[in-house]
Amino acid sequence: MSWELSFILFVVAIVCAITALMVRDLLAAVFVLTAYSFAMALIYAEMGAPDVGLTEASIGAGISGAFFIAALFFVQRRSKD
């Protein structure tokens, strides 16, 4: 287990989380949250829990992202302010 890889993945996850909070476009927020979920899946796999990483990748990045995009059809995509 390389600490450099762990550090890079944690930085990517933190940047994705902050970016998801700051972005005004909901579709962009969905893509950033999907990237966050994939980064977390890589962190879990790198820490030695491939089953948790695979579950996070399939449910967190795949199914949740599809549900978020489907929900965007029913709301306005951009913020008014």
Secondary structure, DSSP 8 states (H G I E B T S, - for coil): --HHHHHHHHHHHHHHHHHHHH---HHHHHHHHHHHHHHHHHHHHHTT-HHHHHHIIIIIIIIHHHHHHHHGGGS-SS---
